[in-house]
């Protein structure tokens, strides 16, 4: 599970359930203190579930994206 490293507002969600991702792929963008923070995949795998939508506020530690490890 990829969790939010900070509190902020989800600007855009790039990942979709069923999508295959590689380490370093952009999953979503969170705005915090007027700065855009890109959240990347930490490992290769398949997106099982996206827990957030654009415009949603998140707190540090909130789940963002669930990844199934492996290709």
mmCIF file as Biopython writes it, N, C-alpha, C and O atoms, coordinates in Angstrom:
data_model
#
loop_
_atom_site.group_PDB
_atom_site.id
_atom_site.type_symbol
_atom_site.label_atom_id
_atom_site.label_alt_id
_atom_site.label_comp_id
_atom_site.label_asym_id
_atom_site.label_entity_id
_atom_site.label_seq_id
_atom_site.pdbx_PDB_ins_code
_atom_site.Cartn_x
_atom_site.Cartn_y
_atom_site.Cartn_z
_atom_site.occupancy
_atom_site.B_iso_or_equiv
_atom_site.auth_seq_id
_atom_site.auth_asym_id
_atom_site.pdbx_PDB_model_num
ATOM 1   N N  . UNK A ? 1  ? 0.850   -1.183 0.000   1.0 0.0 1  A 1 
ATOM 2   C CA . UNK A ? 1  ? 0.000   0.000  0.000   1.0 0.0 1  A 1 
ATOM 3   C C  . UNK A ? 1  ? 0.895   1.245  0.000   1.0 0.0 1  A 1 
ATOM 4   O O  . UNK A ? 1  ? 1.788   1.385  0.835   1.0 0.0 1  A 1 
ATOM 5   N N  . UNK A ? 2  ? 0.637   2.130  -0.941  1.0 0.0 2  A 1 
ATOM 6   C CA . UNK A ? 2  ? 1.353   3.404  -0.990  1.0 0.0 2  A 1 
ATOM 7   C C  . UNK A ? 2  ? 0.558   4.383  -0.143  1.0 0.0 2  A 1 
ATOM 8   O O  . UNK A ? 2  ? -0.633  4.589  -0.379  1.0 0.0 2  A 1 
ATOM 9   N N  . UNK A ? 3  ? 1.218   4.993  0.853   1.0 0.0 3  A 1 
ATOM 10  C CA . UNK A ? 3  ? 0.536   5.928  1.741   1.0 0.0 3  A 1 
ATOM 11  C C  . UNK A ? 3  ? 1.024   7.354  1.480   1.0 0.0 3  A 1 
ATOM 12  O O  . UNK A ? 3  ? 2.092   7.572  0.908   1.0 0.0 3  A 1 
ATOM 13  N N  . UNK A ? 4  ? 0.221   8.302  1.910   1.0 0.0 4  A 1 
ATOM 14  C CA . UNK A ? 4  ? 0.555   9.710  1.716   1.0 0.0 4  A 1 
ATOM 15  C C  . UNK A ? 4  ? 1.689   10.122 2.648   1.0 0.0 4  A 1 
ATOM 16  O O  . UNK A ? 4  ? 1.615   9.887  3.854   1.0 0.0 4  A 1 
ATOM 17  N N  . UNK A ? 5  ? 2.737   10.734 2.100   1.0 0.0 5  A 1 
ATOM 18  C CA . UNK A ? 5  ? 3.840   11.178 2.942   1.0 0.0 5  A 1 
ATOM 19  C C  . UNK A ? 5  ? 3.546   12.499 3.651   1.0 0.0 5  A 1 
ATOM 20  O O  . UNK A ? 5  ? 4.291   12.903 4.545   1.0 0.0 5  A 1 
ATOM 21  N N  . UNK A ? 6  ? 2.456   13.179 3.254   1.0 0.0 6  A 1 
ATOM 22  C CA . UNK A ? 6  ? 2.136   14.478 3.825   1.0 0.0 6  A 1 
ATOM 23  C C  . UNK A ? 6  ? 0.643   14.761 3.692   1.0 0.0 6  A 1 
ATOM 24  O O  . UNK A ? 6  ? -0.079  14.084 2.960   1.0 0.0 6  A 1 
ATOM 25  N N  . UNK A ? 7  ? 0.208   15.776 4.417   1.0 0.0 7  A 1 
ATOM 26  C CA . UNK A ? 7  ? -1.188  16.209 4.320   1.0 0.0 7  A 1 
ATOM 27  C C  . UNK A ? 7  ? -1.323  17.157 3.141   1.0 0.0 7  A 1 
ATOM 28  O O  . UNK A ? 7  ? -0.428  17.961 2.881   1.0 0.0 7  A 1 
ATOM 29  N N  . UNK A ? 8  ? -2.432  17.067 2.429   1.0 0.0 8  A 1 
ATOM 30  C CA . UNK A ? 8  ? -2.648  17.957 1.294   1.0 0.0 8  A 1 
ATOM 31  C C  . UNK A ? 8  ? -3.898  17.573 0.528   1.0 0.0 8  A 1 
ATOM 32  O O  . UNK A ? 8  ? -4.762  16.854 1.030   1.0 0.0 8  A 1 
ATOM 33  N N  . UNK A ? 9  ? -3.977  18.073 -0.715  1.0 0.0 9  A 1 
ATOM 34  C CA . UNK A ? 9  ? -5.139  17.842 -1.577  1.0 0.0 9  A 1 
ATOM 35  C C  . UNK A ? 9  ? -4.666  17.093 -2.825  1.0 0.0 9  A 1 
ATOM 36  O O  . UNK A ? 9  ? -3.671  17.468 -3.445  1.0 0.0 9  A 1 
ATOM 37  N N  . UNK A ? 10 ? -5.387  16.037 -3.183  1.0 0.0 10 A 1 
ATOM 38  C CA . UNK A ? 10 ? -5.055  15.270 -4.378  1.0 0.0 10 A 1 
ATOM 39  C C  . UNK A ? 10 ? -5.422  16.111 -5.604  1.0 0.0 10 A 1 
ATOM 40  O O  . UNK A ? 10 ? -6.587  16.457 -5.801  1.0 0.0 10 A 1 
ATOM 41  N N  . UNK A ? 11 ? -4.417  16.436 -6.423  1.0 0.0 11 A 1 
ATOM 42  C CA . UNK A ? 11 ? -4.661  17.225 -7.638  1.0 0.0 11 A 1 
ATOM 43  C C  . UNK A ? 11 ? -5.040  16.341 -8.813  1.0 0.0 11 A 1 
ATOM 44  O O  . UNK A ? 11 ? -5.966  16.654 -9.561  1.0 0.0 11 A 1 
ATOM 45  N N  . UNK A ? 12 ? -4.321  15.235 -8.974  1.0 0.0 12 A 1 
ATOM 46  C CA . UNK A ? 12 ? -4.631  14.340 -10.086 1.0 0.0 12 A 1 
ATOM 47  C C  . UNK A ? 12 ? -4.215  12.921 -9.747  1.0 0.0 12 A 1 
ATOM 48  O O  . UNK A ? 12 ? -3.228  12.690 -9.048  1.0 0.0 12 A 1 
ATOM 49  N N  . UNK A ? 13 ? -4.988  11.981 -10.257 1.0 0.0 13 A 1 
ATOM 50  C CA . UNK A ? 13 ? -4.713  10.557 -10.063 1.0 0.0 13 A 1 
ATOM 51  C C  . UNK A ? 13 ? -4.361  9.983  -11.429 1.0 0.0 13 A 1 
ATOM 52  O O  . UNK A ? 13 ? -5.175  10.028 -12.352 1.0 0.0 13 A 1 
ATOM 53  N N  . UNK A ? 14 ? -3.158  9.445  -11.562 1.0 0.0 14 A 1 
ATOM 54  C CA . UNK A ? 14 ? -2.687  8.906  -12.836 1.0 0.0 14 A 1 
ATOM 55  C C  . UNK A ? 14 ? -2.862  7.390  -12.916 1.0 0.0 14 A 1 
ATOM 56  O O  . UNK A ? 14 ? -2.889  6.828  -14.011 1.0 0.0 14 A 1 
ATOM 57  N N  . UNK A ? 15 ? -2.979  6.731  -11.778 1.0 0.0 15 A 1 
ATOM 58  C CA . UNK A ? 15 ? -3.077  5.268  -11.734 1.0 0.0 15 A 1 
ATOM 59  C C  . UNK A ? 15 ? -4.541  4.829  -11.780 1.0 0.0 15 A 1 
ATOM 60  O O  . UNK A ? 15 ? -5.425  5.519  -11.273 1.0 0.0 15 A 1 
ATOM 61  N N  . UNK A ? 16 ? -4.780  3.668  -12.397 1.0 0.0 16 A 1 
ATOM 62  C CA . UNK A ? 16 ? -6.111  3.078  -12.446 1.0 0.0 16 A 1 
ATOM 63  C C  . UNK A ? 16 ? -6.006  1.615  -12.036 1.0 0.0 16 A 1 
ATOM 64  O O  . UNK A ? 16 ? -4.976  0.976  -12.253 1.0 0.0 16 A 1 
ATOM 65  N N  . UNK A ? 17 ? -7.072  1.088  -11.444 1.0 0.0 17 A 1 
ATOM 66  C CA . UNK A ? 17 ? -7.096  -0.327 -11.066 1.0 0.0 17 A 1 
ATOM 67  C C  . UNK A ? 17 ? -6.832  -1.188 -12.294 1.0 0.0 17 A 1 
ATOM 68  O O  . UNK A ? 17 ? -7.396  -0.957 -13.364 1.0 0.0 17 A 1 
ATOM 69  N N  . UNK A ? 18 ? -5.963  -2.186 -12.125 1.0 0.0 18 A 1 
ATOM 70  C CA . UNK A ? 18 ? -5.625  -3.093 -13.209 1.0 0.0 18 A 1 
ATOM 71  C C  . UNK A ? 18 ? -4.410  -2.657 -14.018 1.0 0.0 18 A 1 
ATOM 72  O O  . UNK A ? 18 ? -3.883  -3.431 -14.817 1.0 0.0 18 A 1 
ATOM 73  N N  . UNK A ? 19 ? -3.969  -1.435 -13.815 1.0 0.0 19 A 1 
ATOM 74  C CA . UNK A ? 19 ? -2.821  -0.901 -14.546 1.0 0.0 19 A 1 
ATOM 75  C C  . UNK A ? 19 ? -1.522  -1.496 -14.027 1.0 0.0 19 A 1 
ATOM 76  O O  . UNK A ? 19 ? -1.332  -1.616 -12.817 1.0 0.0 19 A 1 
ATOM 77  N N  . UNK A ? 20 ? -0.631  -1.867 -14.933 1.0 0.0 20 A 1 
ATOM 78  C CA . UNK A ? 20 ? 0.691   -2.348 -14.547 1.0 0.0 20 A 1 
ATOM 79  C C  . UNK A ? 20 ? 1.619   -1.144 -14.443 1.0 0.0 20 A 1 
ATOM 80  O O  . UNK A ? 20 ? 1.632   -0.281 -15.321 1.0 0.0 20 A 1 
ATOM 81  N N  . UNK A ? 21 ? 2.396   -1.093 -13.360 1.0 0.0 21 A 1 
ATOM 82  C CA . UNK A ? 21 ? 3.320   0.018  -13.150 1.0 0.0 21 A 1 
ATOM 83  C C  . UNK A ? 21 ? 4.729   -0.515 -12.904 1.0 0.0 21 A 1 
ATOM 84  O O  . UNK A ? 21 ? 4.921   -1.644 -12.452 1.0 0.0 21 A 1 
ATOM 85  N N  . UNK A ? 22 ? 5.698   0.329  -13.214 1.0 0.0 22 A 1 
ATOM 86  C CA . UNK A ? 22 ? 7.102   0.026  -12.943 1.0 0.0 22 A 1 
ATOM 87  C C  . UNK A ? 22 ? 7.578   0.940  -11.838 1.0 0.0 22 A 1 
ATOM 88  O O  . UNK A ? 22 ? 6.972   1.980  -11.581 1.0 0.0 22 A 1 
ATOM 89  N N  . UNK A ? 23 ? 8.652   0.562  -11.189 1.0 0.0 23 A 1 
ATOM 90  C CA . UNK A ? 23 ? 9.239   1.408  -10.152 1.0 0.0 23 A 1 
ATOM 91  C C  . UNK A ? 23 ? 9.528   2.785  -10.756 1.0 0.0 23 A 1 
ATOM 92  O O  . UNK A ? 23 ? 10.168  2.890  -11.803 1.0 0.0 23 A 1 
ATOM 93  N N  . UNK A ? 24 ? 9.056   3.825  -10.094 1.0 0.0 24 A 1 
ATOM 94  C CA . UNK A ? 24 ? 9.285   5.186  -10.555 1.0 0.0 24 A 1 
ATOM 95  C C  . UNK A ? 24 ? 8.156   5.777  -11.389 1.0 0.0 24 A 1 
ATOM 96  O O  . UNK A ? 24 ? 8.205   6.959  -11.729 1.0 0.0 24 A 1 
ATOM 97  N N  . UNK A ? 25 ? 7.130   4.976  -11.732 1.0 0.0 25 A 1 
ATOM 98  C CA . UNK A ? 25 ? 5.992   5.509  -12.477 1.0 0.0 25 A 1 
ATOM 99  C C  . UNK A ? 25 ? 5.179   6.455  -11.593 1.0 0.0 25 A 1 
ATOM 100 O O  . UNK A ? 25 ? 5.019   6.214  -10.397 1.0 0.0 25 A 1 
ATOM 101 N N  . UNK A ? 26 ? 4.675   7.518  -12.185 1.0 0.0 26 A 1 
ATOM 102 C CA . UNK A ? 26 ? 3.863   8.498  -11.460 1.0 0.0 26 A 1 
ATOM 103 C C  . UNK A ? 26 ? 2.488   7.915  -11.151 1.0 0.0 26 A 1 
ATOM 104 O O  . UNK A ? 26 ? 1.788   7.457  -12.054 1.0 0.0 26 A 1 
ATOM 105 N N  . UNK A ? 27 ? 2.099   7.932  -9.868  1.0 0.0 27 A 1 
ATOM 106 C CA . UNK A ? 27 ? 0.797   7.417  -9.452  1.0 0.0 27 A 1 
ATOM 107 C C  . UNK A ? 27 ? -0.220  8.538  -9.266  1.0 0.0 27 A 1 
ATOM 108 O O  . UNK A ? 27 ? -1.364  8.428  -9.706  1.0 0.0 27 A 1 
ATOM 109 N N  . UNK A ? 28 ? 0.211   9.625  -8.605  1.0 0.0 28 A 1 
ATOM 110 C CA . UNK A ? 28 ? -0.685  10.748 -8.377  1.0 0.0 28 A 1 
ATOM 111 C C  . UNK A ? 28 ? 0.100   11.969 -7.941  1.0 0.0 28 A 1 
ATOM 112 O O  . UNK A ? 28 ? 1.296   11.888 -7.659  1.0 0.0 28 A 1 
ATOM 113 N N  . UNK A ? 29 ? -0.593  13.112 -7.889  1.0 0.0 29 A 1 
ATOM 114 C CA . UNK A ? 29 ? 0.015   14.376 -7.487  1.0 0.0 29 A 1 
ATOM 115 C C  . UNK A ? 29 ? -0.801  14.949 -6.340  1.0 0.0 29 A 1 
ATOM 116 O O  . UNK A ? 29 ? -2.027  15.034 -6.409  1.0 0.0 29 A 1 
ATOM 117 N N  . UNK A ? 30 ? -0.088  15.346 -5.269  1.0 0.0 30 A 1 
ATOM 118 C CA . UNK A ? 30 ? -0.721  15.952 -4.090  1.0 0.0 30 A 1 
ATOM 119 C C  . UNK A ? 30 ? -0.190  17.375 -3.944  1.0 0.0 30 A 1 
ATOM 120 O O  . UNK A ? 30 ? 1.014   17.612 -4.045  1.0 0.0 30 A 1 
ATOM 121 N N  . UNK A ? 31 ? -1.104  18.322 -3.703  1.0 0.0 31 A 1 
ATOM 122 C CA . UNK A ? 31 ? -0.696  19.705 -3.459  1.0 0.0 31 A 1 
ATOM 123 C C  . UNK A ? 31 ? -0.653  19.936 -1.949  1.0 0.0 31 A 1 
ATOM 124 O O  . UNK A ? 31 ? -1.613  19.654 -1.233  1.0 0.0 31 A 1 
ATOM 125 N N  . UNK A ? 32 ? 0.470   20.450 -1.492  1.0 0.0 32 A 1 
ATOM 126 C CA . UNK A ? 32 ? 0.620   20.798 -0.079  1.0 0.0 32 A 1 
ATOM 127 C C  . UNK A ? 32 ? 1.383   22.119 0.000   1.0 0.0 32 A 1 
ATOM 128 O O  . UNK A ? 32 ? 2.463   22.240 -0.578  1.0 0.0 32 A 1 
ATOM 129 N N  . UNK A ? 33 ? 0.849   23.086 0.692   1.0 0.0 33 A 1 
ATOM 130 C CA . UNK A ? 33 ? 1.459   24.411 0.839   1.0 0.0 33 A 1 
ATOM 131 C C  . UNK A ? 33 ? 1.825   25.005 -0.522  1.0 0.0 33 A 1 
ATOM 132 O O  . UNK A ? 33 ? 2.922   25.535 -0.695  1.0 0.0 33 A 1 
ATOM 133 N N  . UNK A ? 34 ? 0.915   24.918 -1.475  1.0 0.0 34 A 1 
ATOM 134 C CA . UNK A ? 34 ? 1.044   25.477 -2.832  1.0 0.0 34 A 1 
ATOM 135 C C  . UNK A ? 34 ? 2.171   24.836 -3.641  1.0 0.0 34 A 1 
ATOM 136 O O  . UNK A ? 34 ? 2.608   25.400 -4.644  1.0 0.0 34 A 1 
ATOM 137 N N  . UNK A ? 35 ? 2.640   23.674 -3.219  1.0 0.0 35 A 1 
ATOM 138 C CA . UNK A ? 35 ? 3.652   22.937 -3.979  1.0 0.0 35 A 1 
ATOM 139 C C  . UNK A ? 35 ? 3.063   21.608 -4.428  1.0 0.0 35 A 1 
ATOM 140 O O  . UNK A ? 35 ? 2.332   20.959 -3.680  1.0 0.0 35 A 1 
ATOM 141 N N  . UNK A ? 36 ? 3.383   21.208 -5.652  1.0 0.0 36 A 1 
ATOM 142 C CA . UNK A ? 36 ? 2.911   19.924 -6.169  1.0 0.0 36 A 1 
ATOM 143 C C  . UNK A ? 36 ? 3.933   18.840 -5.826  1.0 0.0 36 A 1 
ATOM 144 O O  . UNK A ? 36 ? 5.121   18.970 -6.118  1.0 0.0 36 A 1 
ATOM 145 N N  . UNK A ? 37 ? 3.444   17.777 -5.203  1.0 0.0 37 A 1 
ATOM 146 C CA . UNK A ? 37 ? 4.299   16.659 -4.798  1.0 0.0 37 A 1 
ATOM 147 C C  . UNK A ? 37 ? 3.869   15.416 -5.567  1.0 0.0 37 A 1 
ATOM 148 O O  . UNK A ? 37 ? 2.738   14.950 -5.433  1.0 0.0 37 A 1 
ATOM 149 N N  . UNK A ? 38 ? 4.780   14.891 -6.368  1.0 0.0 38 A 1 
ATOM 150 C CA . UNK A ? 38 ? 4.477   13.715 -7.176  1.0 0.0 38 A 1 
ATOM 151 C C  . UNK A ? 38 ? 4.740   12.457 -6.356  1.0 0.0 38 A 1 
ATOM 152 O O  . UNK A ? 38 ? 5.772   12.345 -5.694  1.0 0.0 38 A 1 
ATOM 153 N N  . UNK A ? 39 ? 3.811   11.520 -6.402  1.0 0.0 39 A 1 
ATOM 154 C CA . UNK A ? 39 ? 3.934   10.251 -5.688  1.0 0.0 39 A 1 
ATOM 155 C C  . UNK A ? 39 ? 4.192   9.168  -6.731  1.0 0.0 39 A 1 
ATOM 156 O O  . UNK A ? 39 ? 3.402   8.981  -7.656  1.0 0.0 39 A 1 
ATOM 157 N N  . UNK A ? 40 ? 5.306   8.457  -6.571  1.0 0.0 40 A 1 
ATOM 158 C CA . UNK A ? 40 ? 5.729   7.451  -7.541  1.0 0.0 40 A 1 
ATOM 159 C C  . UNK A ? 40 ? 5.612   6.041  -6.974  1.0 0.0 40 A 1 
ATOM 160 O O  . UNK A ? 40 ? 5.612   5.844  -5.759  1.0 0.0 40 A 1 
ATOM 161 N N  . UNK A ? 41 ? 5.512   5.067  -7.872  1.0 0.0 41 A 1 
ATOM 162 C CA . UNK A ? 41 ? 5.501   3.658  -7.463  1.0 0.0 41 A 1 
ATOM 163 C C  . UNK A ? 41 ? 6.891   3.299  -6.931  1.0 0.0 41 A 1 
ATOM 164 O O  . UNK A ? 41 ? 7.903   3.640  -7.544  1.0 0.0 41 A 1 
ATOM 165 N N  . UNK A ? 42 ? 6.933   2.622  -5.809  1.0 0.0 42 A 1 
ATOM 166 C CA . UNK A ? 42 ? 8.198   2.210  -5.210  1.0 0.0 42 A 1 
ATOM 167 C C  . UNK A ? 42 ? 8.667   0.855  -5.699  1.0 0.0 42 A 1 
ATOM 168 O O  . UNK A ? 42 ? 9.799   0.443  -5.442  1.0 0.0 42 A 1 
ATOM 169 N N  . UNK A ? 43 ? 7.781   0.162  -6.412  1.0 0.0 43 A 1 
ATOM 170 C CA . UNK A ? 43 ? 8.117   -1.164 -6.922  1.0 0.0 43 A 1 
ATOM 171 C C  . UNK A ? 43 ? 7.256   -1.473 -8.140  1.0 0.0 43 A 1 
ATOM 172 O O  . UNK A ? 43 ? 6.260   -0.799 -8.402  1.0 0.0 43 A 1 
ATOM 173 N N  . UNK A ? 44 ? 7.652   -2.490 -8.868  1.0 0.0 44 A 1 
ATOM 174 C CA . UNK A ? 44 ? 6.880   -2.944 -10.026 1.0 0.0 44 A 1 
ATOM 175 C C  . UNK A ? 44 ? 5.687   -3.744 -9.541  1.0 0.0 44 A 1 
ATOM 176 O O  . UNK A ? 44 ? 5.783   -4.474 -8.555  1.0 0.0 44 A 1 
ATOM 177 N N  . UNK A ? 45 ? 4.577   -3.612 -10.223 1.0 0.0 45 A 1 
ATOM 178 C CA . UNK A ? 45 ? 3.399   -4.380 -9.836  1.0 0.0 45 A 1 
ATOM 179 C C  . UNK A ? 45 ? 2.156   -3.948 -10.596 1.0 0.0 45 A 1 
ATOM 180 O O  . UNK A ? 45 ? 2.230   -3.256 -11.611 1.0 0.0 45 A 1 
ATOM 181 N N  . UNK A ? 46 ? 1.023   -4.373 -10.079 1.0 0.0 46 A 1 
ATOM 182 C CA . UNK A ? 46 ? -0.273  -4.049 -10.667 1.0 0.0 46 A 1 
ATOM 183 C C  . UNK A ? 46 ? -1.100  -3.286 -9.642  1.0 0.0 46 A 1 
ATOM 184 O O  . UNK A ? 46 ? -1.126  -3.647 -8.466  1.0 0.0 46 A 1 
ATOM 185 N N  . UNK A ? 47 ? -1.771  -2.234 -10.087 1.0 0.0 47 A 1 
ATOM 186 C CA . UNK A ? 47 ? -2.629  -1.445 -9.199  1.0 0.0 47 A 1 
ATOM 187 C C  . UNK A ? 47 ? -3.881  -2.259 -8.892  1.0 0.0 47 A 1 
ATOM 188 O O  . UNK A ? 47 ? -4.661  -2.569 -9.793  1.0 0.0 47 A 1 
ATOM 189 N N  . UNK A ? 48 ? -4.073  -2.603 -7.624  1.0 0.0 48 A 1 
ATOM 190 C CA . UNK A ? 48 ? -5.269  -3.330 -7.199  1.0 0.0 48 A 1 
ATOM 191 C C  . UNK A ? 48 ? -6.429  -2.382 -6.973  1.0 0.0 48 A 1 
ATOM 192 O O  . UNK A ? 48 ? -7.561  -2.654 -7.372  1.0 0.0 48 A 1 
ATOM 193 N N  . UNK A ? 49 ? -6.127  -1.251 -6.320  1.0 0.0 49 A 1 
ATOM 194 C CA . UNK A ? 49 ? -7.190  -0.324 -5.926  1.0 0.0 49 A 1 
ATOM 195 C C  . UNK A ? 49 ? -6.613  1.073  -5.730  1.0 0.0 49 A 1 
ATOM 196 O O  . UNK A ? 49 ? -5.502  1.234  -5.225  1.0 0.0 49 A 1 
ATOM 197 N N  . UNK A ? 50 ? -7.378  2.069  -6.134  1.0 0.0 50 A 1 
ATOM 198 C CA . UNK A ? 50 ? -7.020  3.462  -5.884  1.0 0.0 50 A 1 
ATOM 199 C C  . UNK A ? 50 ? -7.974  3.965  -4.806  1.0 0.0 50 A 1 
ATOM 200 O O  . UNK A ? 50 ? -9.192  3.918  -4.978  1.0 0.0 50 A 1 
ATOM 201 N N  . UNK A ? 51 ? -7.424  4.445  -3.700  1.0 0.0 51 A 1 
ATOM 202 C CA . UNK A ? 51 ? -8.242  4.835  -2.542  1.0 0.0 51 A 1 
ATOM 203 C C  . UNK A ? 51 ? -8.684  6.299  -2.557  1.0 0.0 51 A 1 
ATOM 204 O O  . UNK A ? 51 ? -9.496  6.701  -1.724  1.0 0.0 51 A 1 
ATOM 205 N N  . UNK A ? 52 ? -8.164  7.101  -3.489  1.0 0.0 52 A 1 
ATOM 206 C CA . UNK A ? 52 ? -8.455  8.538  -3.487  1.0 0.0 52 A 1 
ATOM 207 C C  . UNK A ? 52 ? -8.947  8.995  -4.858  1.0 0.0 52 A 1 
ATOM 208 O O  . UNK A ? 52 ? -8.791  8.290  -5.855  1.0 0.0 52 A 1 
ATOM 209 N N  . UNK A ? 53 ? -9.544  10.185 -4.891  1.0 0.0 53 A 1 
ATOM 210 C CA . UNK A ? 53 ? -9.987  10.811 -6.142  1.0 0.0 53 A 1 
ATOM 211 C C  . UNK A ? 53 ? -9.465  12.247 -6.171  1.0 0.0 53 A 1 
ATOM 212 O O  . UNK A ? 53 ? -9.119  12.804 -5.130  1.0 0.0 53 A 1 
ATOM 213 N N  . UNK A ? 54 ? -9.411  12.832 -7.338  1.0 0.0 54 A 1 
ATOM 214 C CA . UNK A ? 54 ? -8.982  14.224 -7.477  1.0 0.0 54 A 1 
ATOM 215 C C  . UNK A ? 54 ? -9.870  15.132 -6.629  1.0 0.0 54 A 1 
ATOM 216 O O  . UNK A ? 54 ? -11.090 14.968 -6.589  1.0 0.0 54 A 1 
ATOM 217 N N  . UNK A ? 55 ? -9.243  16.081 -5.961  1.0 0.0 55 A 1 
ATOM 218 C CA . UNK A ? 55 ? -9.977  17.024 -5.121  1.0 0.0 55 A 1 
ATOM 219 C C  . UNK A ? 55 ? -10.105 16.594 -3.674  1.0 0.0 55 A 1 
ATOM 220 O O  . UNK A ? 55 ? -10.510 17.385 -2.822  1.0 0.0 55 A 1 
ATOM 221 N N  . UNK A ? 56 ? -9.761  15.344 -3.386  1.0 0.0 56 A 1 
ATOM 222 C CA . UNK A ? 56 ? -9.894  14.816 -2.027  1.0 0.0 56 A 1 
ATOM 223 C C  . UNK A ? 56 ? -8.731  15.295 -1.145  1.0 0.0 56 A 1 
ATOM 224 O O  . UNK A ? 56 ? -7.588  15.357 -1.599  1.0 0.0 56 A 1 
ATOM 225 N N  . UNK A ? 57 ? -9.027  15.628 0.099   1.0 0.0 57 A 1 
ATOM 226 C CA . UNK A ? 57 ? -7.985  15.968 1.071   1.0 0.0 57 A 1 
ATOM 227 C C  . UNK A ? 57 ? -7.490  14.695 1.732   1.0 0.0 57 A 1 
ATOM 228 O O  . UNK A ? 57 ? -8.275  13.798 2.042   1.0 0.0 57 A 1 
ATOM 229 N N  . UNK A ? 58 ? -6.173  14.619 1.947   1.0 0.0 58 A 1 
ATOM 230 C CA . UNK A ? 58 ? -5.573  13.459 2.594   1.0 0.0 58 A 1 
ATOM 231 C C  . UNK A ? 58 ? -4.666  13.918 3.731   1.0 0.0 58 A 1 
ATOM 232 O O  . UNK A ? 58 ? -4.146  15.034 3.726   1.0 0.0 58 A 1 
ATOM 233 N N  . UNK A ? 59 ? -4.495  13.045 4.684   1.0 0.0 59 A 1 
ATOM 234 C CA . UNK A ? 59 ? -3.584  13.276 5.803   1.0 0.0 59 A 1 
ATOM 235 C C  . UNK A ? 59 ? -2.368  12.370 5.635   1.0 0.0 59 A 1 
ATOM 236 O O  . UNK A ? 59 ? -2.433  11.364 4.930   1.0 0.0 59 A 1 
ATOM 237 N N  . UNK A ? 60 ? -1.273  12.724 6.276   1.0 0.0 60 A 1 
ATOM 238 C CA . UNK A ? 60 ? -0.075  11.890 6.230   1.0 0.0 60 A 1 
ATOM 239 C C  . UNK A ? 60 ? -0.421  10.493 6.742   1.0 0.0 60 A 1 
ATOM 240 O O  . UNK A ? 60 ? -1.039  10.348 7.797   1.0 0.0 60 A 1 
ATOM 241 N N  . UNK A ? 61 ? -0.022  9.473  5.996   1.0 0.0 61 A 1 
ATOM 242 C CA . UNK A ? 61 ? -0.278  8.091  6.386   1.0 0.0 61 A 1 
ATOM 243 C C  . UNK A ? 61 ? -1.535  7.486  5.786   1.0 0.0 61 A 1 
ATOM 244 O O  . UNK A ? 61 ? -1.744  6.277  5.880   1.0 0.0 61 A 1 
ATOM 245 N N  . UNK A ? 62 ? -2.378  8.313  5.168   1.0 0.0 62 A 1 
ATOM 246 C CA . UNK A ? 62 ? -3.594  7.784  4.530   1.0 0.0 62 A 1 
ATOM 247 C C  . UNK A ? 62 ? -3.219  6.888  3.352   1.0 0.0 62 A 1 
ATOM 248 O O  . UNK A ? 62 ? -2.270  7.193  2.629   1.0 0.0 62 A 1 
ATOM 249 N N  . UNK A ? 63 ? -3.944  5.791  3.145   1.0 0.0 63 A 1 
ATOM 250 C CA . UNK A ? 63 ? -3.659  4.944  1.973   1.0 0.0 63 A 1 
ATOM 251 C C  . UNK A ? 63 ? -4.076  5.654  0.686   1.0 0.0 63 A 1 
ATOM 252 O O  . UNK A ? 63 ? -5.147  6.258  0.620   1.0 0.0 63 A 1 
ATOM 253 N N  . UNK A ? 64 ? -3.222  5.574  -0.333  1.0 0.0 64 A 1 
ATOM 254 C CA . UNK A ? 64 ? -3.496  6.210  -1.611  1.0 0.0 64 A 1 
ATOM 255 C C  . UNK A ? 64 ? -3.776  5.174  -2.694  1.0 0.0 64 A 1 
ATOM 256 O O  . UNK A ? 64 ? -4.809  5.219  -3.362  1.0 0.0 64 A 1 
ATOM 257 N N  . UNK A ? 65 ? -2.838  4.239  -2.858  1.0 0.0 65 A 1 
ATOM 258 C CA . UNK A ? 65 ? -2.925  3.240  -3.910  1.0 0.0 65 A 1 
ATOM 259 C C  . UNK A ? 65 ? -2.466  1.899  -3.358  1.0 0.0 65 A 1 
ATOM 260 O O  . UNK A ? 65 ? -1.474  1.829  -2.633  1.0 0.0 65 A 1 
ATOM 261 N N  . UNK A ? 66 ? -3.186  0.836  -3.700  1.0 0.0 66 A 1 
ATOM 262 C CA . UNK A ? 66 ? -2.816  -0.530 -3.328  1.0 0.0 66 A 1 
ATOM 263 C C  . UNK A ? 66 ? -2.158  -1.199 -4.519  1.0 0.0 66 A 1 
ATOM 264 O O  . UNK A ? 66 ? -2.752  -1.281 -5.595  1.0 0.0 66 A 1 
ATOM 265 N N  . UNK A ? 67 ? -0.924  -1.681 -4.332  1.0 0.0 67 A 1 
ATOM 266 C CA . UNK A ? 67 ? -0.195  -2.357 -5.409  1.0 0.0 67 A 1 
ATOM 267 C C  . UNK A ? 67 ? -0.030  -3.830 -5.093  1.0 0.0 67 A 1 
ATOM 268 O O  . UNK A ? 67 ? 0.227   -4.203 -3.948  1.0 0.0 67 A 1 
ATOM 269 N N  . UNK A ? 68 ? -0.178  -4.669 -6.114  1.0 0.0 68 A 1 
ATOM 270 C CA . UNK A ? 68 ? 0.125   -6.098 -6.019  1.0 0.0 68 A 1 
ATOM 271 C C  . UNK A ? 68 ? 1.534   -6.235 -6.600  1.0 0.0 68 A 1 
ATOM 272 O O  . UNK A ? 68 ? 1.728   -6.010 -7.794  1.0 0.0 68 A 1 
ATOM 273 N N  . UNK A ? 69 ? 2.529   -6.604 -5.767  1.0 0.0 69 A 1 
ATOM 274 C CA . UNK A ? 69 ? 3.905   -6.702 -6.261  1.0 0.0 69 A 1 
ATOM 275 C C  . UNK A ? 69 ? 4.054   -7.712 -7.388  1.0 0.0 69 A 1 
ATOM 276 O O  . UNK A ? 69 ? 3.293   -8.675 -7.485  1.0 0.0 69 A 1 
ATOM 277 N N  . UNK A ? 70 ? 5.042   -7.476 -8.232  1.0 0.0 70 A 1 
ATOM 278 C CA . UNK A ? 70 ? 5.336   -8.360 -9.345  1.0 0.0 70 A 1 
ATOM 279 C C  . UNK A ? 70 ? 4.668   -7.911 -10.620 1.0 0.0 70 A 1 
ATOM 280 O O  . UNK A ? 70 ? 3.772   -7.066 -10.593 1.0 0.0 70 A 1 
ATOM 281 N N  . UNK A ? 71 ? 5.094   -8.467 -11.736 1.0 0.0 71 A 1 
ATOM 282 C CA . UNK A ? 71 ? 4.528   -8.087 -13.026 1.0 0.0 71 A 1 
ATOM 283 C C  . UNK A ? 71 ? 3.307   -8.863 -13.239 1.0 0.0 71 A 1 
ATOM 284 O O  . UNK A ? 71 ? 2.651   -8.712 -14.269 1.0 0.0 71 A 1 
#
